[in-house]
Amino acid sequence: MSHFVTARAAGSRAKLALLMVAGGFGCAMGAGVANADTDVPSTVVRYSTEALTTNSGVEDLYRRIRFAAKQVCPESSVQDLRANELARVCRQQAVSRAIQKINNSQLAALHATTSKSG
């Protein structure tokens, strides 16, 4: 069975949604939150539950989730440290939310190990 995770820069009502706190990347901070129907950058990561039964399948999905987060939360110029920090936080939160939504213990363990080591 195929599933997908949608990466978004702000809230979502979609199936498995990966929510991003993008700060300067198009969603409001503090003053309000974008609603589910606004146009925000997003991408879909498709996966099958069968793929999550193998280590290589879990590793591949994790790599693709991280890549999707980088696409939705890109860094600015090298000189804009604040924007780059916001992008880094956006990516971390996006990946964490996707892992939580998928709810697979192997994927969660890989994320916990990888996020601790950088």
C-alpha positions in Angstrom: 0.0 0.0 0.0 1.4 3.4 -0.9 1.3 6.4 1.4 2.7 9.9 1.2 3.9 12.7 3.3 3.3 16.2 2.2 6.0 18.7 3.1 4.6 22.2 3.7 6.0 25.5 5.0 2.9 26.1 7.1 -0.1 24.2 8.4 -1.9 21.4 6.6 -5.1 19.3 6.7 -3.7 16.8 4.2 -3.2 13.2 5.1 0.3 12.8 6.4 1.5 16.4 6.5 4.9 17.6 7.3 4.5 21.0 9.0 7.1 23.6 8.7 7.8 26.6 10.8 9.5 28.7 8.1 9.6 32.1 9.7 10.9 34.2 6.9 10.0 31.6 4.3 6.3 32.6 3.8 4.4 31.8 7.0 3.5 34.3 9.7 5.3 34.1 13.0 3.6 35.3 16.2 1.0 37.4 14.4 -0.9 34.4 13.0 -0.6 31.1 11.3 -1.3 30.4 7.6 -4.4 28.3 7.2 -4.5 24.9 5.3 -5.8 26.4 2.1 -3.0 29.0 1.6 -0.4 28.5 -1.1 2.8 27.5 0.7 5.7 25.6 -0.7 5.2 21.9 -0.4 6.3 18.5 -1.7 5.1 15.0 -1.5 7.2 12.0 -0.3 5.6 8.8 -1.4 6.4 5.5 0.4 5.0 2.1 0.9 4.4 0.3 4.1 6.3 -2.7 2.7 9.4 -0.6 2.3 9.4 0.2 6.0 9.9 -3.5 6.7 13.6 -3.4 5.7 16.5 -1.3 7.0 17.3 -0.1 3.5 13.7 0.9 2.9 13.6 2.9 6.2 17.0 4.5 5.4 15.8 5.5 1.9 12.6 7.0 3.2 14.5 9.0 5.8 16.9 10.3 3.2 14.0 11.3 1.0 12.2 13.1 3.9 15.3 15.0 4.7 15.7 16.0 1.0 12.1 17.2 0.8 12.6 19.3 3.9 15.6 20.9 2.3 13.6 21.7 -0.8 10.7 23.3 1.2 13.0 25.1 3.7 16.0 26.2 1.6 18.9 28.2 2.9 19.3 31.8 1.8 22.6 33.3 1.0 25.7 32.3 3.0 25.7 35.8 4.5 22.2 35.7 5.9 22.8 33.8 9.1 19.4 34.4 10.7 17.6 33.1 7.6 19.8 30.1 7.5 19.1 29.3 11.1 15.4 29.6 10.4 15.8 27.2 7.5 17.7 24.8 9.7 15.0 24.8 12.4 12.3 24.5 9.7 14.0 21.4 8.3 14.4 19.8 11.7 10.8 20.4 12.7 9.6 19.2 9.3 11.5 15.9 9.5 10.4 15.4 13.1 6.8 15.9 12.3 7.0 13.6 9.3 8.6 10.8 11.4 5.9 11.3 14.0 3.1 11.1 11.4 4.4 8.0 9.8 4.7 6.4 13.2 7.3 3.7 12.4 9.6 2.6 15.2 12.6 1.9 12.9 12.2 5.3 11.3 11.9 7.0 14.6 15.0 5.2 15.9 17.0 6.2 12.9 15.9 9.8 13.2 16.8 9.9 17.0 20.2 8.5 16.2 20.9 10.8 13.3 19.6 14.0 14.9 21.8 13.5 17.9 24.9 13.1 15.8 24.1 16.1 13.6 
